Amino acid sequence: MLDAETQLVALLGDPVAHSLSPLMHNTAFAEQHLNWAYAATRVRPDNLGEAVAGLRALGMAGANVTIPHKERIVTHLDALAPEAEAMGAVNTVVAERPGGSTRLRGLNTDVAGFLAPLAEHAERLNKAPALVFGAGGAARAVCYALLARHEPSSLVVAARRPEQAESLARDLASHDEQGALEAVPLEEAARAVRQSTLLVNATPVGMTPDIDETPWPQASDFSSGQLAYDLVYRPVETRFLREAAERGATPIGGLAMLVGQAAAAYRAWTERDMPTEVVKEALRATSM
Ligand code: NAP
């Protein structure tokens, strides 16, 4: 039952209708008997400032932020965590209320979410070569996370528009002390694909309904010893993951990152660990 004590969290985005975040967070709140509630709200770009003012005025506990507001919300916040500052993008807002005033802090939990399923492979990944397909927002979080945590010996960004990969490399240069980042046109990435320990698909290629597509059709370039990580989570097993696994690589699906970024936001708001197994079960029970 919602009442005057209920702590409220909103998703700010446009569109939000298909977001899985309300399901994940409300499942976790219920499992832990927390008097908290999460609602997805459609916020038009022109109304973003008013929406953030609403978080303050209504005493809300925080928010998630998605397309198209992740970059623009930065100017409306009071402080940024280092990873959000580095990327210029926020996906989580925490409302802190020291002495009654409200301070809104922006985080980017995609970084922690991406790293979560890699922890058990740290030994294989540290100082190893890595490659990322795509150079959009998710690729930025992936590259920042790898540079900060695993210090890859090389980090190739393979994008169909090389200028986008070059701009990513320029923007993250101050976090790339070893000069690991390298922008490579997608069609010239074969050698790096074969040599990389970690391959990450940070494009939407292979996502439902286009499940016969893959960011790298030359499956003979995959081998055992490699980790293949697909950020796409619909379907749970993509063509990229299936073909990599058939050649002995270890597959990691995008569901782990989806739940990982939610768990990091949940911890920031509630100071509790999300019951991730229950949340994954709830996701599996949907039609995804
Ligand atoms: P984005 O900013 O739009 O970037 C997408 C990137 O993929 C761009 O570099 C884009 O290049 C490239 N791309 C798109 N279609 C392509 C194609 N057919 N062939 C080659 N490259 C192509 O999107 P994003 O926010 O980074 O998200 C990327 C994917 O990651 C999405 O599927 C998203 O759902 C997924 N994701 C998952 C999680 C998770 O928690 N599992 C978190 C974040 C994102 P152009 O600019 O040239 O189109």
Residues whose N, C-alpha, C, O or C-beta is under 5 A from the ligand:
A	BS01	NAP	G134 A135 G136 G137 A138 A139 A159 R160 R161 A202 T203 P204 V205 L231 V232 Y233 G254 L255 M257 L258
